[in-house]
Amino acid sequence: MKPKLAPADFAAFNSFEQLRGFVRDTLCRHDRLDARQAPLYEAPIKQGGVTRAYYFEVRGPRLLCSHAIWVCDEHRILFYDSRGARFAEIRLTEAPKPDPRLTTTERMA
């Protein structure tokens, strides 16, 4: 039996940096990791040369790897734990434009 998800929460971000910080904090809080020490990886997901989503990943000890996907056109962020189970969904009432500087997989300190 699948666990039921709580209704989606809402958030608004003025910049990509705010959104990135929120994603990092949410992933780290879920797995009880120190956000200052857990590396954050991110990459755009493109279709036809256009950025449609962003993939974020936080890695911890013991092969712990949580991730989130910001689906730009749908204005939502989906959070997944190490087993691939969704643990949260955030609907964005205001979202930044995709960051054009991020073109490949990058590690953000």
PyMOL commands that set and color helices and strands:
alter all, ss='L'
color gray80, all
select helices_A, chain A and resi 16-31
alter helices_A, ss='H'
color red, helices_A
select strands_A, chain A and resi 9-12+40-47+50-59+65-71+76-80+86-94+106-108
alter strands_A, ss='S'
color yellow, strands_A
deselect
rebuild
show_as cartoon
